[in-house]
Amino acid sequence: MARLGARVGLDLPITRAVAALVDGEVSVHDALAALMARPLKEE
């Protein structure tokens, strides 16, 4: 799903974070910190 989103230009930060966690690329702490550091915007 993360690759599909990237291919069509969608920003899917939660999906990318979960994929990185499953792949063992980041720790839970780092994934959460990255998500919380994102600027707020309207959905």
Secondary structure, 3 states (H helix, E strand, C coil): CHHHHHHHCCCCHHHHHHHHHHCCCCCHHHHHHHHHCCCCCCC
